[in-house]
């Protein structure tokens, strides 16, 4: 027959483990969410750069066509200039040629600028695509970790919860209610008495009380400073052997 103190000691170890498991798992889903956001942000940057690059390429293709038709036009005008009948016609064609060349020079200049822009954007896009791939890999790794951990943890959590229910059932109703109530504000609701001090808040416990605890292992003792349940330190053994 286990004493109430021994059951409390075993229960405290199980809850400690359960809390640790919960904590480990608790952070992982948050990390996955963060990495998902990271992937979305990086994908948006890639899309934006691709859009800009398409614009620049479209502009260059259009300008190239315009330059070619201006070239054709100038060739025709030059031929016509040979066949003019008077100075007025010659001047008119010269004027038109001049305007066309001016337009062509302007387009050439714009195309050169666009060419530099395209080169820069291509380099930026390459870097952004690499960043996106890295972010996707990070997310994949973390998701895998979460999945593996959840599976492993679930088995352990189930086992520990089973033991927890069993132990709670062995406590008197009053002590089990106390334990659960204290746990709402102290995760470690039952702690050991360590060198005549409460292991929860480190307050000194009168030695008379320590003696009583050992003599009456089925009675609930609490720390007067913090309200945690106390059990003798020698009962703090691995949960498996105590359960
Ligand atoms: Zn205390």
Boltz pocket constraint, residues with backbone or C-beta under 6 A from the ligand:
constraints:
  - pocket:
      binder: B
      contacts: [[A, 198], [A, 199], [A, 200], [A, 201], [A, 202], [A, 203], [A, 223], [A, 224], [A, 225], [A, 226], [A, 227], [A, 228]]
      max_distance: 6.0
